[in-house]
Amino acid sequence: MAQGLQGNSFSVINNAAISILVLVGALTLIAGAVDFYCHRRYAMASDRPRFWVVTLMGLSYAVLIPGLFTTLFSFYIGAVGAIELKSFTDNMMSFAKLLADTGGWFGCILVLSFSVFVPVLKVVLMVLSEAWRHKEDERRRIWSRRMMLFVKAISKWACPDIFAYILMLYLVRSLEKPPTLNGRMRLDIGFLCSSVFSLGTTIASLGVRMPPPIESHAKSHQSQKVPFLGFWVALLFLGFAALLGTGITEPSMSLRLDMNAVYNNPLVAEDMQDFVAALDLPSLANADVSIANCLEALGGWIRYGEVTSFVSWVMIAFFVVALTIVDMVVLLIIALKVQFGKDDPNLVHWKTAAGMLKNTSMLDGYIVGVAVVVFSGKIYEAEGLILGMENGLALLLGAELCHYAAFFLVTGSLRCDNWRAEALPSPEAEVHPLTPTAEEIGKQVSESDFGPTGDDVKAVEYVAEHFKSSSDVAILP
């Protein structure tokens, strides 16, 4: 165990991380194989829950519960390898309790909302949505669809504070300036469980089958096209690129030590304060972190075999940065296709991709997570540990606002329901004007002068029943 660090050891964390990741991944793949086999071999309901979705969702919740009560992270800040200036080891629930005990009720509510309330709300809404999916009451079917759309939208909002803990890992470790100053930190099993839950439920939400749209409800909520859509989205894309490119290189978060408060800490003996003051720690005990240098540092720690650093790198590089960029590119392509009147039969797939990317890109979660932890971290200012938000976070916020504006402009213009575009047939295309329906054919045969034979009756009944289940689509000659 590294000097001053409590919590689990490096080997225990790594072994637990590998075991959890392999178990979740393997069981999800097996469930996916069962889905594939059953789809090919058996005629199963098209709207049944996919096995891999249920498996991944269940496993994600299974790791969340212990994750709330196991060590989230531990850090140690000291001087000359012997004097402890600040140390902390805690889990999610005890951190929330500490916030409440010290008067930080708003921070406590935020932490519990993201780590407990959002996961519980998702389960309740999914159960209700499935229960109301096939109800005869049209209002319940409408709400079933709304609830599932909401679940997809909030899935990524479970535990956004984990992004701030990744940045803290860099901040504390960057204080390691031997022999004068020592900064050590380790992300523990609780962090890994929260990360697996956040990523697992977000990915599983992509495979949740949507309740079918209610045609009358959808037609009453049609949106109008935005004039010059491609032009406006192109402007937003340029603003997004400039703000994001600058924001990932500028510091998002900072760490400072207030030595006056440290001296009041009983960990620093009174007879050692003059010695500590002579070390000029305030000039050393400050650190800033941006996304760019955090990813670079995580890459170095991965080479030392730190599994939690690998998970952290994937979350920031892929889910925070890459998916947000890809979604903006997709939105720009859709807007340009609409602007220049490209009649692309694959446009519905582009719109679906845009919704999926929006619900899995986590730049917004990164911004909120940093803000929540910095706000909650004010309880440590009395002990000399000061966390702050820096200019890079404001730039990233601007980039994400451009992302949101582009998304709602495109989806509002094309009405893809913020998730998936269901193309409803136009009234003119529903029934061929010169062609009778299946019931009309049956009526004509039954009323003919000759009278139907037994085989004719069976054939007409079969055709009528088949097309009755397909919204009375006309039979073309």
MIDREN-623118 format. One record per residue: residue in three letters; x, y, z of N, C-alpha, C in turn. Coordinates in pm, whole numbers, plus 32768, in hexadecimal, padded with zeros to 4 digits. Atoms other than C-alpha are relative to their C-alpha. Layout:
<fipas>
ALAXYZXYZXYZ;...
</fipas>
This chain:
<fipas>
MET80557F8880008000800080008057807C8000;ALA7FB37F8580068085815A7FA37FF5804A8085;GLN7FFA7FBA7F8080EE823180CC7F8C8062800E;GLY806A7FA27FE27FC982E9816A7F787FDE7FC5;LEU807E802180407EBE824C808C7FBA7F90804B;GLN805180697FC47DA68187812B7FAE7FBE7F91;GLY804E804380677C9980C2807680427F7D7FD5;ASN7FCD807F80327CE67F8E7FA6808680137FBA;SER7F7D7FFB803F7E3C7F3B7F1C7FF380007F68;PHE7FFC7FFA80927EA27F617DB07FD87F7A7FC3;SER801C808580387E927DE97D707F6F7FD78016;VAL808C80227FE47D3D7DBE7E167FA3804C7FA1;ILE80537FB0805A7CA97EDA7D48800A7FCB7F71;ASN7FEE803480887D3D7E537C057FB97F7B7FEB;ASN80418084800B7CC47CF07C457F68800F7FFE;ALA80917FEB7FFD7B677D6B7C9C7FD1803F7F7E;ALA80267FBC807C7B5F7E4D7B697FFC7F9E7F8C;ILE7FFB8061806D7BC77D387A7B7F8D7F9B800C;SER806B80627FEA7AD07C447B167F78803A7FDA;ILE80827FC2801C79AA7D377AFF7FF080187F6A;LEU800A7FE2808F79F67DA4799B7FF07F827FAC;VAL800A807D804B7A287C40791E7F787FBF8015;LEU8081803E7FE178F07BBF79CE7F8E80487FB8;VAL806B7FB48040780F7CD7795080077FF07F68;GLY7FF2800D8090789D7CC577F07FDC7F777FCD;ALA80188089802D78907B4A77D57F6C7FDB8007;LEU808F80237FF3772C7B2378587FAA804F7F9D;THR804B7FB2806276B27C3C777780107FC57F74;LEU7FEA8040808277507B9576467FB47F7D7FF4;ILE804B807E800276B77A4676A47F6B801C7FEB;ALA808D7FDC801075617AEA76C57FE580307F71;GLY800E7FD6808B75977B8D75717FFC7F8A7FA1;ALA80008078805375E57A3974DB7F7A7FB6800C;VAL8084803E7FED74A279AF75727F97804D7FB0;ASP805B7FAD805073E57AD274D480087FDA7F6D;PHE7FEB801F808E747C7A8373817FCA7F767FDE;TYR802D808A80197433790F739E7F677FF78002;CYS809280057FF572CA7940740F7FBC80497F8C;HIS80397FB68070728B7A3F72FE7FFE7FAD7F81;ARG7FF78050807972FB794E71F17FAD7F808008;ARG803F80847FF2725A7814727E7F6D80068025;TYR808A7FFA7FCF7118788673217FBE80837FD5;ALA804E7F87801F7006797D72C77FDA80438084;MET80187FBC7F8170177A6773F17FC7808B7FE7;ALA803F7F7C800D6F597BAA742D806A80697FE0;SER7F9D7F9E802D70087CCC7382801C806C8068;ASP7FEB7F977F9D6FDE7DB374AE80287FC98088;ARG7FD580387F8070557CC475BA8086803E8029;PRO7F7E7FCD7FD4717A7D41769180717FA57FD1;ARG7F8E8050802B72C67CCF760480487FC78079;PHE7FBD80427F8F73807BD876E2807E804D8029;TRP7F837FBD7FDD74C87C9876CB7FE480858048;VAL80237F837FBD741A7DDB77357FDC7FE48092;VAL802880237F77737A7D38786580797FD58051;THR7F8880307FBA74C47C8D78BE805B80738027;LEU7FA57F907FE475997DC678A07FC480608066;MET80427FA67FA1749A7E9A795A80037FC4808D;GLY800080427F7E747F7D9B7A72808A7FFD803F;LEU7F7780047FCB75F87D747A97802E808B802A;SER7FD97F777FDE76257EED7A987FC880288088;TYR803B7FE27F7F75347F117BBA803E7FAB806E;ALA7FC480597F9C75D57DEA7C6A808680378032;VAL7F817FC77FD377287E9B7C717FEF808A803F;LEU80157F7C7FC476917FED7CCD7FEC7FF78096;ILE802380077F72760D7F7A7E1F807C7FF78058;PRO7F867FFE7FAD77607F147EB38057807A7FE3;GLY7FB07F8C802277FD80397DFA7FDF807A8053;LEU80277F8E7FAD773A81307ED1803E7FFB808A;PHE7FD180107F7677D180A4801180947FD88009;THR7F71801F7FFE793380407FAC8050807F7FE3;THR7FAA7F89800B7A5A81307FA27FFF80377F72;LEU80057FBD80817A39822B7E87808C80287FD3;PHE7F757FDA801B7B9982BB7E95804480208084;SER7FB37FD47F8C7CAB830D7F8A807580547FCF;PHE7F8B7FB280257DB684197F7E804C802D807B;TYR7FA67FD67F937ED78495804F805780707FCB;ILE7FA77F9180207F8D85E4804480578018807B;GLY7FA37FF17F9280C486058119807C804C7FD7;ALA7F837FB78018821886AB813880757FAC8032;VAL7F8080447FE383798618813B7FED7F6E8028;GLY8016808E7FEA82E784BA81487FDB7FDA808D;ALA801B80227F74829084D582B97F8F8051803C;ILE80647FA87FC4819E85F482FC7F7F7FF67FAE;GLU8080800B8045803285B582A27FB680858006;LEU80497F8380087F8386EF822A7F6B7FE97FEE;LYS808D801E80187E3E865881B07FF47F737FCB;SER801E808680347DB184FB81797F697FEB8007;PHE8090801580067C59847D81207FE57F797FC0;THR802E808080367BB4832B80E57F6C7FF5801F;ASP809180037FE77A3E830780B57FB97FB87F8F;ASN805580388068792282687FF57F8E80627FE2;MET80667FA1802E77F783077F487F9D8024806E;MET80667FE67F9C76FF82E380658038804B8078;SER7FC67FB77F8F77E98355817A8025808E7FD8;PHE7FE47F798031784F847E80A17F8080558005;ALA80807FBA7FFA76DF84DE80827FDB80208092;LYS801D7FE97F7376B784B781FB805780718038;LEU7FA77F967FD377E7859482377FCF80887FD1;LEU80377F828033774E86A1815A7F89802D8054;ALA80757FDD7FB0760B869282208027802B808C;ASP7FD67FE17F7776BD8697837280438088800B;THR7FB97F807FFE778687CB83127FAE80727FC6;GLY80577F978032765D888F828F7FF8800C7F6A;GLY80047FFB80927695884981207F8C7FB17FC8;TRP8077804B8027753287D980E37FEB7FFE7F69;PHE80137FFC80917526884B7F7B805F7FA07FBA;GLY7FA0805E80397662878B7F287FD97F71801B;CYS802E80867FDD75D9865B7FDF7F8E7FD47FA5;ILE8072802080577497866B7F1380307FE27F73;LEU7FCC80178086755C86847DCE80437F777FF5;VAL7FB880818003763C855B7E217F9E7F8B8005;LEU8061806E7FF5751884807E8D7FA27FFA7F88;SER80597FFF8075744384EE7D65803E7FB27F8E;PHE7FBF80428071754184787C6580247F6F801E;SER7FD080877FE275BD83427D1C7F917FA1802D;VAL806B80567FCC747382C27DB17F7B801B7FBA;PHE80857FE28033733E837A7D367FF47FE17F6B;VAL8008801A8090738B836A7BC07FFB7F6A7FE1;PRO800A8091801A73D281F07BC47F787FC68028;VAL808280347FD5729281AC7C8A7F92802F7FA0;LEU80647FCA805C71C7828F7BA580017FB37F7B;LYS7FF7804B807F724681D57A717FB97F79800B;VAL804080837FEF71D280867AFA7F6880108005;VAL80907FEB7FF3707A810D7B597FC280207F78;LEU80367FD78081704581AF7A0580047F8D7F9A;MET7FF88072805D70BA807A79437F937F9A801D;VAL806880607FDB6FCD7F987A067F7780347FD6;LEU80807FC680266EA8808479D27FEE80037F69;SER80087FFA80926EFA80AF78627FDF7F787FC4;GLU801C808780316EFD7F3878277F727FD58024;ALA808680287FD46DBB7F0B78EF7F9380457FAD;TRP80647FB5804B6D058015782280127FF77F69;ARG7FDF800580906D997FBD76CF7F8A7FD37FAB;HIS806B803980516C6C7EF376577F75801B803B;LYS80827FDF7FC56B537F9277237FA080337F95;GLU80647FCD805D6A0F7FDD766F7FF18098800A;ASP80097F707FEB6A0C813A7704807080467FB2;GLU7F9B7FBE80546ABB821576018059805D8051;ARG7FB07FA57FAF6B2E830D770980717FB78046;ARG7F96804C7FBD6BEE81FE77C0806B7FD67F9C;ARG7F9D802580666C93818D767D805780797FDC;ILE7FB37F87801A6CF882F5763B806580188070;TRP7FA57FEB7F8F6D8C8312779980697F928008;SER7F9C806C80056E3881C1776E807580297FA8;ARG7F977FD4805C6EF5824F7647804E8077803A;ARG7FBD7F8D7FC46F3F839676F980617FD5806E;MET7FAA802C7F936FCB82E37828807D7FBA7FCC;MET7F8B8043803670B0820A7755806080637FBF;LEU7FAB7F978038712D833B7699804D8048806F;PHE7FC07FBB7F90717683E177E7806E7FA9803E;VAL7F9B805B7FCA723082AD7865807E80037FA9;LYS7F8E7FFB805A730D82B27731804E80838012;ALA7FBF7F7E7FF3735484247767804E800E8082;ILE7FBE7FED7F7F73B4840978D980617F918024;SER7FAB80717FDE747582C278CA80908029801B;LYS7F747FD77FF075C3837578A88015805A8079;TRP7FF37FA37F917577845479D380117FBC8086;ALA7FE380457F8275C183497AD7809380168022;CYS7F777FEE7FCD76F683AA7B9F805980557FA6;PRO7FA67FAD8050778084CB7ACC80798033804D;ASP7F8F7FD27FAF786385257BF0807D7FAD7FEE;ILE7F8980528013794C84087B8D806480467FA5;PHE7FA27FB7805679E084F07A838056805E8053;ALA7FB27FA77FAA7A4A85E47B9380677FB2804F;TYR7F9E80507FB67AF384CB7C5580757FD97FA7;ILE7F92801B805D7BBC84787B1E805D80787FF8;LEU7FAE7F8880027C3285E17B0E804B80128083;MET7FBD7FF87F7E7C7F85D97C8280777FA38007;LEU7F90805E80047D5B84AA7C44807B80447FC5;TYR7F907FB7803D7E3385807B608030806F805C;LEU7FDB7F8D7FAE7E2C86AE7C4880557FD78078;VAL7FB780297F877E9D85F67D8080867FC37FDA;ARG7F82803F80267FA385267CCD806480667FC8;SER7FA47F9B80338030865D7C278043804F8070;LEU7FBE7FC27F8D808386DB7D8680797FB1802F;GLU7F8E80537FDA818585C67DA3808180417FCB;LYS7F847FB9802382C486997DA380677FE5806D;PRO7FA380277F9583BC85DC7E7A8083804F7FF6;PRO802480367F7B845E86067F657FA6805D8051;THR80467F9C7FB1839E873F7FCC7F6C7FDF8014;LEU809280127FFB823486EF7F787FDB7F767FCC;ASN802E80868027817E85A27F5D7F6A80047FE4;GLY808D800980248032856B7EA87FE27F787FC4;ARG80218087802E7F9F84107E807F697FEC8005;MET8090801A80057E45839F7E1B7FE77F7F7FB5;ARG8024807E80407D9C825F7DB37F677FF97FF3;LEU808F801A80157C4582227D187FE47F718029;ASP801680837FC27BAD80FC7DD07F8C7FB57FBE;ILE8067805880387AA97FED7D957F7A80477FF1;GLY807D7FB6800A798680D87DD87FF980537F81;PHE7FFA7FB4807D79F681B27CB57FE67FA57F89;LEU8012805D806F7A0980857BD07F6F7FD47FF4;CYS808C802B800378AC800E7C327FA5806F7FCA;SER80507F908031781981687BF5801580147F6A;SER7FE27FF1808F78C7817A7AA27FBC7F947FAE;VAL803E806F8047784C80227A377F6880147FFA;PHE80907FE7800076EB807E7A9F7FDB806D7F9B;SER801E7F91805A76F281C779E2800B7FD67F6E;LEU7FEC802B808B777F813078A27FA17F8F7FDB;GLY80548073801D76B67FED78BC7F6F80277FE5;THR808C7FD980147561809078E27FF0805A7F86;THR80077FAB807775B1819077D480017FAC7F82;ILE7FFA805780767610808276D97F827FAA7FF6;ALA80778054800274EC7FA3773F7F85804E7FD1;SER80737FB1802973F880C177077FF580097F69;LEU80047FFD8093745980BE75977FB27F8A7FC7;GLY80438078803273C97F6075757F737FEE8030;VAL808A800A7FCF72807FA176297FA0801A7F8C;ARG80617FF0806E71617F7275327F9980688028;MET805F7F957FE6708780A5751A7F727FD17FED;PRO808E8017801C6F0C8089753F7FDC80427F7B;PRO80217FC780846E6A80CA73EC7FC3808B800F;PRO803A7F7A7FF96E0B823373A07F6A7FFE7FE9;ILE808F7FEF80156CA0829E73B37FEE80647F8F;GLU80047FAD80786C508327725B7FB780838017;SER804D7F867FEB6B47841F72C9804C80638057;HIS7FB27FA97FA86C2A84A473DB8077803B7FB6;ALA7F8B7FD080496D5984BE72F57FDA806C7F9D;LYS80287F9D80636C97857C71EB7FDA80858040;SER80267F847FBD6C20867872EE8078804B8035;HIS7F877FC17FCD6D8986C7734B806780107F91;GLN7FA37FEB806E6E23870371F680438089800E;SER7FB57F837FFB6F32880E71EB801580367F73;GLN7FE87FC380806F75890470D5809580017FE2;LYS7F757FFC802870B68907700E803E80868025;VAL7FB57F877FE071C08A007077803D80357F7F;PRO7FC57FC8807B721B8AEC6F5580988004800A;PHE7F6C7FFD8006738A8AD26EEC803D7FAA806F;LEU7FD280587F9473BD89AE6FDA80957FE27FF4;GLY7F7280208013750D89506F41805B80738025;PHE7FAF7F897FE175908AB36F65800F80118097;TRP7FFA7FEC7F6F75358AD070D6804F7F938045;VAL7FB6806E7FC175BA89797130809580087FDF;ALA7F737FEF802476FD89C170728041806A8059;LEU7FCA7F9B7FA5772C8AFF714280157FC7808D;LEU7FF2803F7F7C76EC8A3B728180747F9E8003;PHE7F918060800777E38932720E80868048800B;LEU7F827FB47FF978F58A3871DD80178033808D;GLY7FF27FD47F7678B08ACB733380237F8E805E;PHE7FE480777FAF78AE897073CC80927FD67FF2;ALA7F77802C801779FB8915732B8065805D8043;ALA7FA37F9F7FC47AA58A56739F7FFE7FF58099;LEU800C80067F6E7A208A3E750480347F7D8038;LEU7FD180817FCE7A6288CA752C80977FF37FF2;GLY7F70800B80157BBE88DC7495804F804F8067;THR7FBE7FB07F9A7C1C89F175877FE47FCA808B;GLY8028802D7F7B7B5D896076AC80497F858031;ILE7FBC807A7FD27C0C881076B1809380188020;THR7F757FE17FE07D6088B976C6800D80618074;GLU7FFF7FA37F8F7D0089BB77CD7FD67FB68080;PRO802380447F827CE78957793F7F6A8005801C;SER808B80087FD87B9088E379B07FEE80088096;MET800C800D7F6F7BDA88B57B208087801D803E;SER7F827FDF7FBC7CDE89257C1D7FFE7FD08090;LEU7FEF80297F757D6488BF7D708068805B8040;ARG7FA47FAA7FB57E0589A87E6E80007FD68092;LEU7FF680157F707E7E89877FD4800A80868046;ASP7FFC7F887FAC7E348A9B80CD80517FDC807D;MET7FA7802B7F947F5B8A7B81BA7FD480348088;ASN80327FCF7F7F7EBB8B5482C87F9B7F9E803C;ALA806180627FD07DA08A5A82DD80457F7D8023;VAL7FB7807C7FE47E98893982D080418007808A;TYR7FC07FF37F7D7F4D89C084007F9D7FEC8072;ASN806780157F9B7E0589B884C07FD57F6F8009;ASN801F808F80027DEA8849846980517FB9806B;PRO7FB480447F957E478771859580667F9C7FCC;LEU7F9D805C80377F0A868E84A8808C803F7FFC;VAL7F7F7FBB8004801D87978499801F8035808C;ALA7FDC7FD87F7780C487BA85EC803280908001;GLU7FDD7F727FF78104891B8666809580167FF0;ASP7F6F7FEE800A827A88E7868280367FE37F74;MET7FD6801A80898283887C85127FD3806D7F9F;GLN80397F9E805B81CE89AA8483806A805C7FC4;ASP7F947FAB803683088A818460804E7FB47F95;PHE7FB78052806383B5896383AB7FB07FF47F7F;VAL8055800C8076828C893282C17FF980847FB5;ALA80067F7E8042827B8AA8827E807E801A7FAF;ALA7F827FEB804783EA8AA7821780077FB37F7D;LEU7FFF8050807B839C89A881077FBF80497F8B;ASP80447FB2806882D58AAF80477F9E7FA97FB1;LEU805F805B804081C089B580027F9780467FAB;PRO80677FC1805680C28AB27F7A802A800D7F6E;SER7FD37FF6808A819A8ADE7E4480017F7A7FB9;LEU7FFE8087803A819F89647E107F767FBF8001;ALA807F80467FEA804888FC7E907F8F80427FB2;ASN806D7FD280557F7989737D6B80087FB47F7C;ALA80038050807B7F0A88B67C377F8280207FB2;ASP80717FF0805B7E2688E27B0A7FFB7F877FA4;VAL800E807480587D9A87D67A257FA280217F8D;SER80557FF880767D1087D878C67FE57F737FCE;ILE801D808480387C7A86BA7800807A7FCA7FB8;ALA7F8D802E804F7DAE86AC7720806E7FC68057;ASN7F9180357FAF7EB5868878307FD37F90805C;CYS803280717FB17DD485A378FB80067F7F7FAE;LEU7FFA807780567DB784B177D480907FD37FEC;GLU7F74802480107F2E84BF77A180367FB8807B;ALA7FD2803F7F847F70846C790E7FC07F768013;LEU804380827FF37E6D8354790F80427F997FA5;GLY7FBB805C805A7F1C82BA77E2807F7FCB803D;GLY7F87802E7FBD805E82AC78AB7FE47F9F8071;TRP802180597F907FB7820C79D87FC97F7A7FCE;ILE8030807F803A7F11810978F780757FA47FE4;ARG7F8A8052801F806B8094789080387FBD807C;TYR7FD680417F8480AB804479FD7F9A7F988030;GLY806080697FE07F7E7F5A79FB7F8F802A805A;GLU806B7FCE7FAA7E8280377AB27F7B7FF97FB4;VAL807C8017804A7D2B7FBB7A407F9F8075800F;THR805B7F8F7FEE7C6980DD7AD8802780767FA7;SER7FD57F96805C7D3C81CB7A077FD17FE27F71;PHE8033802680857CD8810878CF7F6B80227FF5;VAL80907FDF80007B668128792A7FED80977FF9;SER800A7F6E7FFF7B9A829B796F802080397F76;TRP7FDA7FCF80847C4782D078207F8F7FE87F9B;VAL806E8020805C7B2C822277637F8B80608017;MET80737FAC7FE27A2482F178148013808E7FCB;ILE7FEA7F76802A7AC5844077C7801C80097F6A;ALA7FD97FF6808C7B6483FF76737F8F7FD77FA2;PHE80668035805B7A46833675DC7F78803E8019;PHE80897FD67FE479048396768D7FF28099800E;VAL800A7F6F7FEF7951850276E38025804A7F80;VAL7FCC7FB480727A1B857375B47FD37FC67F7A;ALA80148038808679FD8482748F7F6D7FF97FD7;LEU808D800E80257887843974977FBC80877FED;THR803A7F7B8012783285A974BE802780387F78;ILE7FD37FCF808379038600738B7FB67FB77F90;VAL8043804F8068786C84E472BE7F6E802A7FF3;ASP808C7FD88006770C8550731C7FF080867FB9;MET80077F808045774F86B472A980167FEF7F6A;VAL7FE9801A808F77D68630715E7F817FC57FC0;VAL807B803E8034769D8559712E7F9180697FF3;LEU80667F98800775BA8680717E8019805F7F8C;LEU7FDF7FA880717672875770817FDE7FBE7F7C;ILE80208049807C764E864B6F747F6980007FE8;ILE80928001800F74D7862F6FB67FCE808A7FD5;ALA802E7F79801F74AA87A86FAE802180267F70;LEU7FDA7FE0808A756787C86E657FAC7FB27F9C;LYS8056804E8058749D86AF6DC97F7680417FF3;VAL80837FBF8002735B87606E2A800980877FB8;GLN7FEF7F7B803B73E188B76DC380017FFA7F67;PHE7FF180088091743988476C637FA27F9C7FBF;GLY806A80528038730A87686C37802A7F767FD3;LYS7FD48086802373C2861D6C2B7F987F9A802D;ASP806680657FE072BA850C6C1980457F7D801F;ASP7FB280747FD77382840D6CDA7FA67F9D8049;PRO805580627FBB72C282CC6D31803B7FD58086;ASN7FBF80267F8273BE82956E4A7FFB806F8069;LEU80047F907FA1736983DF6EF67FCA7FD68088;VAL8038802F7F82729C83296FFC806C7FBE8055;HIS7F93803F7FB573D48264705B806280698037;TRP7FAC7F937FCE74A083A370767FC18040807B;LYS80457FC37F8E73988433715E80047FA5807B;THR7FF7805F7F91739882F97232808B8004803D;ALA7F767FFA7FCE75148308724C8017807F8052;ALA7FF07F827FB67503847572B97FC57FF6808B;GLY803E80107F7D7414841D73D3804F7FA4805B;MET7FB1805E7FB074E582F67445808080428032;LEU7F837FBD7FD9762483C474467FE5806B8069;LYS801F7F987F9D757B84DF75047FEA7FC3808A;ASN801F803E7F80750783EF761380777FB7803D;THR7F8A80437FCA76618353763B8079805C800D;SER7F927FA27FF07748848176157FF480448089;MET80047FD97F7377A884FC7770804880818020;LEU7FC07F807FE1783E865677507FAD804E8064;ASP80567FBB7FA0771086E37807800E7FC5808C;GLY7FEC80407F7F773C85E2791D80868025803E;TYR7F7B7FD67FD178AD863D79367FF9808A8041;ILE800A7F767FCD785987AE79687FB480048084;VAL805180027F86774A876C7A6980497FBA8071;GLY7FB8804B7F9A7820866C7B22806C80548042;VAL7F977FAA7FC7794287607B4D7FC1806C8058;ALA80427F977FB3785488717BC27FCC7FCB8086;VAL8036803A7F8577AE878A7CC0806E7FE58066;VAL7F9480227FA378F787117D578045807D8035;VAL7FC37F847FD1798E886F7D667FA680438066;PHE805D7FC37FA1785588F37E0F7FFE7FB28083;SER800380527F86784A87CD7F0180858005804A;GLY7F7C7FFF7FC179C187E87F42801D807A8055;LYS7FEB7F8A7FAD799589377FEE80077FDE8094;ILE7FF880277F7379738878813380907FE9802C;TYR7F7480177FDD7AED88398121805280808006;GLU7FB47F8480017B4E89A7810180318023808C;ALA7FD67FE47F767B5A89C5827D807C7FB18026;GLU7F8B80527FE47C6388B582788073801D7F9F;GLY7F927FD780567D318960816A7FFF7FC87F74;LEU8006803B80857CC6889A80357F98804B7FAE;ILE80587FAA804E7C32897F7F2B7FF87FCC7F71;LEU8019802980897B9888F97DEA7FBB80727FB7;GLY803B7F92804C7B3A89EB7CD77FE47FDA7F70;MET801D800F808E7AA289FD7B7C805080687FB4;GLU7FAD7FA7804F7B7B8A977A6D7FBE80227F7B;ASN803A7FCB807C7B438B44791F7FDF7F947F9A;GLY8019806A80617B558A0378577F757FC6800C;LEU808580377FED7A0F898D78F17F97805A7FBF;ALA805D7FA38041795D8AC7787680047FF07F68;LEU7FF48016809079E58A8B77167FB97F7F7FD7;LEU8044807F801D796B892477207F69800E800C;LEU808F7FE67FF47818899D77977FCB80457F83;GLY80277FBF807C78078A8276697FF87F9E7F8D;ALA800280668069785F895F75847F867FA5800C;GLU807380597FED77508887761E7F7D80487FE4;LEU80777FB38023764F899C75FA7FEE80047F68;CYS80088008809376A289A574857FCF7F777FD6;HIS802B8089801D7674882B74827F6A7FF08017;TYR808F80097FE075218842752B7FAC804D7F9A;ALA804C7FAE805E74AD895B74457FF67FBC7F78;ALA80028046808275118899730C7FA47F878005;PHE805380797FF47466875E738A7F6C80237FFC;PHE808D7FDE7FFA731C880773D87FD080477F82;LEU80257FC88081732088CC72957FE27F927F9B;VAL8010806C8062734B878F71C97F897FA88024;THR806E805A7FDA725E86B1728F7F7B80498001;GLY807B7FB48005715E87C772AC7FCE80117F73;SER80277FF0808C716387F771357FCE7F7E7FC3;LEU80218081803C7150868670E27FA77FAB8059;ARG805680467FA1708A8618721480277F6E800F;CYS7FD6808B7FE9715684E572717FEE7FD98091;ASP802C80287F7970BF84E073CE80737FFB8064;ASN7F8A7FFA7FAB72128530746B80477F7A800F;TRP7FBA80807FF3727283C8743D7FFF7FB47F7E;ARG80098058807271F48311730F7F9480347FA2;ALA80617FCC80607143837B71D17FAA7F8F7FCC;GLU805F80618037701182AE71897FB580447F8F;ALA80427FC380726F9582FE702C7F707FCE7FFB;LEU808D802480056E1A8303703D7FCD80107F72;PRO80307FF380896D6B82C26EF27F9D80737FF3;SER805D7F9280176CAF83E76E607F757FC77FE5;PRO8088803380156B3383C96E4B7FEA7FD37F70;GLU80138024808B6B4983C06CD0803C7F797FDE;ALA7FBA807D80206C3382946CD97FC87F88804A;GLU802D806E7FAE6B6D81C66DD17FAE7F9B7FB0;VAL8056805B804B6A6D81346CDC8000802C7F6E;HIS80047FE2808F6A7C811E6B657F72802B7FDB;PRO80867FCB8016695581F36AE67FA77FA87FAA;LEU804F8051805B68E780F769DF7FFB7F6E8028;THR7FF5808D7FDA69257FBA6AA27FAF7FE4807D;PRO804F80207F88682E7F186B9880577FC3806C;THR7FB9803D7F91689D7EAA6CEF7FDB7F6D800B;ALA801880907FF068A07D416D667F707FE68028;GLU808980177FD6674D7D646E157F9E80157F8D;GLU80567FE8807366B27DF46CD980017F8A7F9F;ILE7FF88077805567307CCB6C0F7FAA7F91803A;GLY805080697FC266967BDE6D0C7F6C80197FF1;LYS808E7FDF800D654C7C986CFE7FCF7FE87F72;GLN80268014808C65477C936B817FEF7F6D7FE0;VAL80098090801C65857B1D6B777F867FC58042;SER8071803D7FB864837ACC6C817F7A802A7FC5;GLU807D7FD08037637A7B9D6BCF7FF17FDF7F6A;SER80088022808F63BF7B106A717F8B7FA17FE7;ASP80748052802462A67A6169BC80207F6C8004;PHE7FDE808E80076365791F69A580167FC38089;GLY7FE680357F7A63BB79046B1B808A7FC28006;PRO7F7880317FF5651478A66B9680047F6B801F;THR7FE6808B7FDA659C77496BAC80467FFF8086;GLY7FBC800B7F7F663876C46CEA808F80337FF9;ASP7F767FD3800D679977036C68800780977FF1;ASP80017F6F8012673A78646BFE7FEF80478086;VAL80187FC37F7E66B778B26D58807E7FFF8053;LYS7F86800A7FB267F678366DFC806A80627FCF;ALA7F9C7FA5803868CF78FF6D0F7FE180918023;VAL80257F767FE2680B7A3F6D428013801E8095;GLU7FEF7FEB7F7168097A146EBD809280108024;TYR7F707FF67FE5698179DF6EBC803780897FD8;VAL7FD07F7F803169C17B146DE87FCC80728056;ALA803B7F977FAE68D17BEA6EB1804280088088;GLU7FC480017F7C69667B7E6FFD809080337FFC;HIS7F747FD7800D6ACB7BB36F82800B80987FF4;PHE7FF47F7180166A8F7D166F0B7FBE8050806E;LYS803A7FBB7F8E69BB7D6E7035806A80208067;SER7F947FEA7FA16AF17D4B710D806A805D7FC8;SER7F9C7FA6803F6BB17E2870187FC180857FDB;SER80417F7E80116AD47F6170327FB5800B7F7C;ASP80557FFE807769F67EFC6F09804780367F84;VAL7FB77FD880776AFF7F306E017FB97FC67F87;ALA804D802D80756A5D7F1A6CAC804C7F967FB2;ILE7FC4806880516A997DEF6BCD800680347F71;LEU7FEF7FCE80866B277E636A847FED7F8E7F9D;PRO8016806B80626ABA7D9D694D80827FDB7FBC;
</fipas>
